[in-house]
Amino acid sequence: MRTIVCSILLITQSNFFAELWQTISAGDVWSGVIRNKKKNGDYFYLQTLIIPMFDMMGAISAYLSVCQDLTSSVMHEIAFTRTLE
């Protein structure tokens, strides 16, 4: 099993979820930061780890996802970067 790590990706990238599903469907672990949009239009950022779970026959039976909200940290970083410009 290998671990795939990515940097911040925009949810609008057309191949983003295709690549994510390709990774976890192959039995590999995926880790990265996902930017998503709330119904009110605000963005939020999640550090996400997705781990395939296997049954006794070795087939993928489920996926375990662990997320941590990074929105506050990312927004502070964006604001700080803007002050340097």
C-alpha positions in Angstrom: 0.0 0.0 0.0 1.3 3.4 -0.9 0.3 6.8 0.4 -0.6 9.6 -2.0 -0.2 13.1 -0.6 -1.3 16.2 -2.4 -1.2 19.9 -1.7 -4.3 22.3 -1.7 -6.5 21.5 -4.6 -9.5 23.3 -5.8 -12.7 21.4 -5.9 -13.4 22.9 -9.4 -10.5 21.0 -11.0 -12.3 18.6 -13.3 -9.9 15.6 -12.7 -9.6 16.1 -8.9 -12.2 13.7 -7.7 -11.4 11.2 -10.5 -7.8 11.0 -9.3 -8.9 10.8 -5.7 -11.3 7.8 -6.5 -8.6 6.2 -8.7 -6.2 6.3 -5.8 -8.5 4.9 -3.1 -10.1 2.4 -5.5 -6.6 1.0 -6.1 -6.3 0.4 -2.4 -4.0 3.3 -1.7 -4.4 5.9 1.0 -5.1 9.5 -0.1 -4.2 12.5 2.0 -4.6 16.2 1.1 -6.3 19.5 1.7 -9.7 20.0 0.1 -11.3 23.4 -0.5 -15.0 23.1 -0.7 -17.9 25.6 -0.8 -20.8 26.0 1.6 -24.3 26.7 0.5 -23.9 30.3 1.4 -20.8 30.6 -0.9 -18.1 30.7 1.7 -15.2 28.4 1.3 -13.9 25.9 3.9 -10.8 23.8 4.0 -10.4 20.3 5.2 -7.2 18.3 5.9 -8.5 14.9 4.7 -7.2 11.3 5.0 -9.1 8.6 3.2 -8.2 4.9 3.9 -9.7 2.0 2.1 -11.0 -0.8 4.4 -10.7 -4.4 3.2 -12.8 -7.5 3.9 -11.5 -11.0 4.6 -11.2 -11.7 0.9 -9.0 -8.6 0.3 -11.7 -6.6 -1.5 -12.4 -3.0 -0.6 -15.6 -3.0 1.6 -15.6 0.6 2.9 -13.6 3.8 3.1 -12.6 5.5 6.4 -12.3 9.3 6.1 -10.8 11.5 8.8 -11.0 15.3 8.4 -9.8 18.3 10.3 -11.1 21.8 9.6 -8.3 24.0 8.6 -10.4 27.0 7.5 -9.2 29.4 10.3 -5.6 28.6 9.7 -5.9 29.0 5.9 -7.8 32.2 6.2 -5.1 33.6 8.5 -2.4 32.6 6.1 -4.2 34.2 3.2 -4.7 37.5 5.2 -1.0 37.4 6.2 0.1 36.9 2.6 -2.0 39.8 1.5 -0.4 42.1 4.0 3.0 41.3 2.5 2.0 42.3 -1.0 
